[in-house]
Amino acid sequence: MCRALIVCVLALTAACASRPATPPPGAAQPDRFLFDRGNEAIKEEEWLNARTYFQQIVDNYPQSPVRPDAKLGMGDSYLGQGNTESLVLAANEFREFLTFYPTHPRADYAQYKMAMSHFEQMRAAGRDQTETAAALKDFDVFFQRYPNSPLMPEVKMNWRIARDRLSESSFLVGMTYYRQRWDPGAIERFREVLRDDPGYSARDRVYFHLAEALNRSGKPAEALPYYQRLLDEFKESEFLEDATDRLQALKTQ
């Protein structure tokens, strides 16, 4: 039983290893053969094998109708691999695609995936946000060039994640000032977050801490509207109870 199982495993391994890396002699559509094998490898997450097939199309079949898609496949294989080096190479592949095929029907896909190459490299909010800013820049290009793309809902969802990350980074700087009781710096940074990203998903925190900083700076009249906005815009928030109490006290005063 065990021996039979080992034989089966070895046979399967040999079959996988024997998958041809080049079209068979006399193949009617060798480029299509390579393209299909590349897509199969992508589905199996065999990133290096996929690139082997796609690269042959890019290098050897300049007139092939599937060459642009093979170029995208190269980028997808790097993106799927997911390490820092491969993500840099993915961005380069998608950028080259847009240079060579700016009017291709899948140019929107290339622009989106180029943004995602940076998106996948985003760091935590408390760390450097260079890749976040790069992702947002490429997302913005997508919005400008491809407003009718069917990819728009997915792009908007990931844009919001990236935009929230950048806003969170600025908010954390404001919170450092706030905890140090340097209210002018905190107020300036919190207002900057609201100005640059009025749709920030966690703006309830910004409203509350901005109002608190204004209130303890002796500016209760300026604080009051932010407490009110918190109550008006959020049905659920950890700050609702405190904001209600502060607002009631200010109105009483």
N, C-alpha and C positions, 0 to 999 in steps of 0.2 A: 504493500500500500504506500509506504513512505517512498520506496524506490520509484514507483510509478508517478508519484506526485512530483518528485525531483525531475524526472524525465520530462514531464509536461511543462514544468517551469522553464527548464532549459530550452525546450522547443519553442516556447512562446518568446523567450528572450532572443533566441536566434532569429525568429521571424521578424521581430521588431528591428533587430540590428540589420537585417537584410533588406529593409525597405530601401528601394533604389533612390539615390540622391540625385540622379540624372535621368532624363527621359529615356525610355527604351529605344533602341535603334528603330528607325522607321516610324516613330510616333507621328500621327497626323497633325497633332497640335501640341508640340512639346512644351510650349509656354503655358498652355492650359493645364497640362499634366503637372508641371511644377507648381502652378498656382493652387490647384486643388490639394496637392500634397502639403503645401504651406498652410492652407486653411485648416487641414486636418491636424497639423502639428500645433497650430494656435489653439484649437479646441482642447487638445490634450495637454496644453501648457508646456509643450516642448519648444521652448523659446529659441534655443540655438538651432534646432532642426528647421524650425519655421524660417529663420533668417537665411539658412543655407539655400532653401528653395526660392525664397523671394529674391535673394541677391542674384541668383542666376538669371532670373527674368530681367532684373534691372540692368545687369551687366551685358547680357547676351542677346536680348530681344528688344532693341530700342523702338521698334515699330509695333510691338504687341499691344493690343487693346487692353490687356490686363496689367500692363506695366505700371500705370498710375496706382492701381489698387495694390500691386506688389510693393510699391514704395510705402503706401500706408501700412501694409502688413509688416514691413520692417519696423516702422515706428511702433506699431501695436506690440510687436514681440519685445522691444526694449521696454515699453511701458509696462507690459505684463511682468517682466522680470523684476522690476520694482526697486533695485538698489540705486544708490546715488549716481553711480557712473552710467548705468543703463538709462536712467531718467534724463540725464543730460543728452545722451545720444538719441533718445526718443524725440526730445524737443528739436534736435537738429534735423532729424528725418522729416518731421512734419513741417518745419520751416522750409526745407528744401522742396518739399512737395508744393507748397504754396508759391515758391519762386518759379518752379517749372510749370505748374498747372494752376495758375491763379483763377481761371474761369471754369475749372473742372466741377462737375455736379457735386463732388464730395469735398470741395474746398472748405465747406462749413465744418465738416467732420475733422479735417486736418487742423483748422484753427482751434476748435474745441479741445482736441487732444493735445495740441501744443500747450494750451492753458493748463490742462490736467497734468502735463509733465512737471510743471511748476507746483501745481496744487498738491501733488503727492509728496513734494519735498517741503511743504510748509512745516514750520516748527511751532512749538507751544507758544502761547500768547506772551509769556514772559521772556521769550528769546528773540533772536534776530528775525525780522519779518521781510527780508529781501525777497524770498521766494513767494511769499503771500502777495506782495506788491506786484511781482512779475505775473503771477496768475491772474490777478485782477486786471492788469493791463491787457493781457491777451483775451480775457473775457469781454472787456469793453470793446475791443476790436471786433469780436464776434457779434456783439449787439449792433454795432454800426453797419457791418457788412452783410449780415445774414438775418435780418429782422423776421423773415418768414420761414426760417429753418424749422423743420420738425424736431430738431434737437433743443429748441429754445427752452422748454420746461426743465429739462435736465440741466442745461447750462445755468439757468436762473437759480436752481436749487444749490448748485455748487458755488456759484458766485456769492450767494448769501452766506454760505459757510465760510468762504474766504474773507468776505467783507466783515463778518462777525469776528473773525480771528484778528483782523487788523484793528477793529474798534476795541476789542477786548485788551489788546496790547496797550492802546492809549489809555483805556480806563484804568488799567493796573498802575500806570505811571501816576494818574490822578489820585488813586487810592494811597500810593506811597506818600504823596504830599498831604493827603487828608489825615492819615494816621500820624504824620509828623506835625499836624496842626498848622501847616503852612497853607492856609485857606486860599490866599490869592492864586497860588500855583494850582491848587486842586480845582478851584472854580474855573480857571482858564482852560484846564485840560478837559474837564467834564463838558464844558460848553463846546469845545472843539469836537468832541465825540458826537454830540447832538447835531452840530452844524454839518459835519462831514458825512454822517451816516444817520439820518433821521429815522431810518427803519431798523436800526440795531435791535436785534432780538431781545437783548438783555437791558434795554434802556430803562427799565424800571429801577435798576440799581443806580443808573446815572441820575435819574430824576431825584431819587431819595438822597443820595449823598451830595448832590449839588445843592439841593434845598437845605440840607443840614449844614453844609459849609457856609451858605449864605446866611442862614439863621444865626449861627454862632459868630458870624462876622458883623452882626448888628444890622442885617439887611432883611428883616422879616417880610417886608412887602415884596421883595424880589424872590424870596423863597416860596411864598404861598402858591404861585402858579404851578411850580414844579410838583409840589405835593398833590395839587389838584389834577395835573396831567397823569400822574401815577394812578390815581383813583379812577380817572375817566378811561384810561387806555388798557388797564389790566384788571381782569377779574380774578386772577390768581397771581399772587406775589408774596414773598416772605416779608415785604415791607408795607403791606396794606394796612395792618393794624397800627403800626407806628405812624405811618403817614396820616391816617385818620385822626389819631390823637393830636399830632402836631398841627394839623389843619384846623381842628376844632379850637385848640388853644390860641392859635394866631387870630382866628376870626373873633374870638372872645376879646382878645386884647384890642 
